Amino acid sequence: IMHTYRNTCSFLSRRQNTFLRHIELAIFLEDFWPRHYLSLIFSAFVKHCTISDLKRKGYGDTVYIGLFWNHLIMEKNLSQLTQHMVSKNVPKLIVLGSATHAIKNFNGSALALEEYKKNLTSLSSALNQIGNRTRVLWMLQDPVLPERLKPERAVITNDQLEDYNKAAMEVLYGTAVRIWSSSRLVAQGSITGFADGIHAGPTAVKYDSQVYLHGRTNFFMRENKYFSQLNFWLPLGYVFALGLFFTEDTRHTRLLHRDMTDEWKGWMQLVILVYHMTGASQVLPVYMHIRVLVSAYLFLTGYGHFSYYWAGRDMGIVRYCQVMFRINFLVISLCLIMNRPYQFYYFVPLVSFWYTVLHITLVLPPRITRPSHVNSEAQPINYFYAIVKFIGLGGFITVLFLSEVFFEKIFVMRLWKALFVTTDDDIHEWWFRWQLDRYSLLYGMVFAMIYAALTQFGFIDDKSGSNLLCGRLALLVSFFATLFLGSYSSMTFFCTNKPDCNEIHPYVAFVPIVGYIILRNIVGSLRTRYSSFFAWFGRISLELFVCQYHIWLAADTHGVLVLIPQYPVANVLVTSFIFICICHEVNHITNVITPYLVPNDSFRAIRNLGVFSVFLFSIAFHNGVF
């Protein structure tokens, strides 16, 4: 599990060390270790780093780097280390390594290997004492590519290097010196990049530098995800048992009322959390059902906001800013504090983008909302305008999808490019997320309009707690709703690979969603009850989705946070409790500060928006975005 550290991340870490008055000293004692390893590793700490700079030079106020270059491991090396161990600033890291020069200088003789063992054995006791005070690493020697070696280095063979590595591991076994073996494994997998046969190529150097930085930034432990059917389904069973236990009546009777949508968001978010925790994305049917849940969020975004606007309520800039603030406050704060790109939290950019599209579509003339006075009804012309807008929106989405070049030209415009690209300046992650759910918002808007028409013209009555439909019609509709759910689930089992399933998904995502809505709402006794347990989680679903990246999961969601090693159940319970409490508090804070930062007064709201925009543009300009 390894996060890719960039210069900016390491610079911020160095600045944090300065703030905390934390002094670090790294000592490298090598014989023929490629010098460019050091240059590239420590270029993460300093913007300009040369070989000469690395020798016994300190950087800033916090990170000091020492390089002692000797042909052989001797007593002289130990005295150099001892001097630093009795100094005021004890080194935080010492990296040792030796083999290639001994092989080269003594022509690969067996006597040189015995002398190497003897010298290392005489130093092992002292190294063990040093290792008890600080971290000491012995770096195993990388393999070579014989056909690219210069003639004077031809004596250095992989068999010789393997003998020296084995000797070092045998001598240092049981001491406090740790063996750094990952470098050799990385080199073995990228040996074709060794230009001169001995100096590691860019791929090996990149991963070794990341391993170094990763080793210096561990505060909490983490572990890999291990999927099993039991680990996935057992937590889901517990969650749904609790959800069904905490059910109660609601005063709402209309289809998809607030309590019900909160309930829906809650259980979907809990399923997604279990999915991420257990690494279940490798199971194709599970993956596709999770894709439906993400689509359902966007469906509800389209349904809820269209219904709000259709009812003739506020459609001004204040409403837009308040919604966008609630969606983005936490994410923007994390982007600034954690130095993450906006696309790292992909779901929030997705919801923000589609809500903006919905708002623009509805506020553009002609007006399609009904008059705001009591008991007013939408006119037939309003439905016609809505259909025209839906067709126009669907057409625009389709054009963007069919022309990836046009898509890139729009989203990589300099003004907002930073919102849609990853740290590698790549737009394809956004393209993948966007096209996968490109019609989900539109499905929700269309469903909301159809529902409004059915209630207005008396086809269904949801003003009481009775069934929406009666008799055979209710049975027929329920049958088709069940068929909708079953057909999509069957498709996920027959689909053979993710690319094919992803290609089909945007066109059929509405099928299981509509099926669920019908079955959940058609019976009055079901529609007027809801799970308060799921609804509670639904009200903090956005915070749960975002905070999982930093509190519950680890290594950019590729691993799991570990606070209690060797006790996985206890660890999940503790981390989950901390995670949920923090999410609840963040949600509460967001709700409290929203009226102050985005007031209902249009002038003050626009003023605050302007100040915030200047703040963001200043940061973007400082970081070279423009």
Steps between C-alpha positions, in 0.01 A plus 500: 500500500671817393385856439690683225673795662571812295743786560220713641395230748856458624551876516188535716624219722832684538321824585292312757819367657627859526182604678538212743876570546570146377858442380571203271841364400544232236839329460590299190813287525554322169773366274370502143135578556391707197528864597200599292289294741574761764442791263154382405397388846588830660376711212169431673627712789673776307411657167858495363736227610840402358750230591738747662216646704429163655834466671472602865253777424192612690179626343291768668439457869387140516652244261875431505652252257843343531672286238817313596643322201749220563615211289477246778326454833776564759551621857534852360132489402398409853686794649321736265162364613598507868583869479144574389347271760656703785412834340201715597295395198494122479436380143144390431615264228824327402523309173795265445604284209809344343601236246578627151836662571621199695415280203658737249820578691576140592388349169217303659730281710370272774751651744339843452162354594645346816664829591167674439326263743777548757485880487121508513494256793740718696270799441169321565505538879557876478239530224254316722554755778450785253190326367348502846516881501395579145389331180783326315441347157732272304420532132546182299688549175301522177561253217695602192442461126826329388480582129493875572787512753823677417802265464649607835173404672448168323625314806188614690252217445157429641628181663768700682246761611269226625785351710573838657132566570464159666809566709363835620162349590667214692732729696233759583228248584375552856642853528309828505611568142212465255552354154373722217414235241224675308755699298644181355155368414412826325828487306436141391168605350644803315853388416458577131503868597862477626670704228859398588407167657565602862334835570130466568261639241232764559229247588707336775614835637143630503366210704798491735459869575131444567585210734741729684249782538227255594718358772558849640131597514331211679311627800228236514528144382312375197437169331379364170139417428418131482169412339292200594132433461461471878678830569272677254159347571524465879531877571218566253283253689567677831436842346165407345388317815557821696330705231187287507493503879494881524190577296230753581206689352540819301257786451583520128290316244629614161721285285871526585445733793791640700516223761498237228773663290716538812441132573593408142819706508589352838486132412665562164788682668548225755511240222759710314711528816500124550582463130804726533613351830500142370639568152196342332554681168671188367162320494322616184135458611573686825681774309207549264246520781715765669500690171120504523520650848725782374256557213215507751666790685509702178145386420386637837691823432305546177170396657531708817622827351266482201204445734616795712524733198182364339306597812586864431751542780817707506718452191736792559873527557460467878340158472770385259783624723351341811472160335849520353644611833348205686633260236850644472592654835664187641667399175652840425628519857665158461646594161669803654613327819598160359629629167266276303356572154128563480456184294639288784150518652341412165141474618479858627620652168250272326204614713611865482529490123162337442324727747647799312376352172152453649492854637605655170251287307208606718580869544550562130183631333230401443392454862353157565406528868145549614391825673606510863159591646304239690306229311645610166546234235753469220364587158524253209744736329736455797518126431573572135783736593637242743501230230680733260763577763543131579552419133750784466692390811503137389624603156780713644610214727500259207709734285756534781513123533538431129783750459770449760707773332214749547465378858867565575493845339219602734634355823869585458435869448753688710237671716370176657745234390627445856153383603494211254854364472699276733844568642644366174309762303282222360134549403420132439396423858238775479395374156448150639292617797301748293401267219414215736212699656435751224124444485425430867412861589277526193320179598421653839368823345279310254366277777419808713306659211304179429415468868385864513277442197348179643410670827374821338267320262371255763655174386652443843416645840777520758334749735396223736664187631308272262645294216599697188327243275235241572392159376650328200676813382698512822597132462599552137716803579662319793574202276676718245693681774625166632587401144701823462710419805548136405593575140778740597640258759495222241683722253784553748558125520490446124730795425854366466724803559492852645544695175196332342292543815602865531401561140148364558448656843411863402210380285346262754588656837146642538342151479588370851462850648143540374423143604615570855303825521179327391533212746596734785210742444204322345375356830378764743615321815856483360498857374403643840771316692874542479819391672622774731833315523566527127355853484748618764789377288336644191516851644878472532552289186714763326735528797518120524601473136769769522648430843550131431803595289686633804353336810369153421713401202868564432749531214257686274225239567724208400542389859334503840594710803631294792484630856484160672736255327419129488140557614306579180152501652600729787687720255195539275278583798737766636582662166133494398394671823762776454412530132124535554537748787726725294262486203208597720690796646615620158140486376384700802774760448408535133134557583587758765737712291306486172256785590794721597720435198212478250228731641152520350564859391604496131742792529689354795502153344652634177749706700616192692516300178724768348733500800521120493568501125786748543642280777490187282640678195787633711587150616470365146722777363757441774511127411544571130153397385472814286 
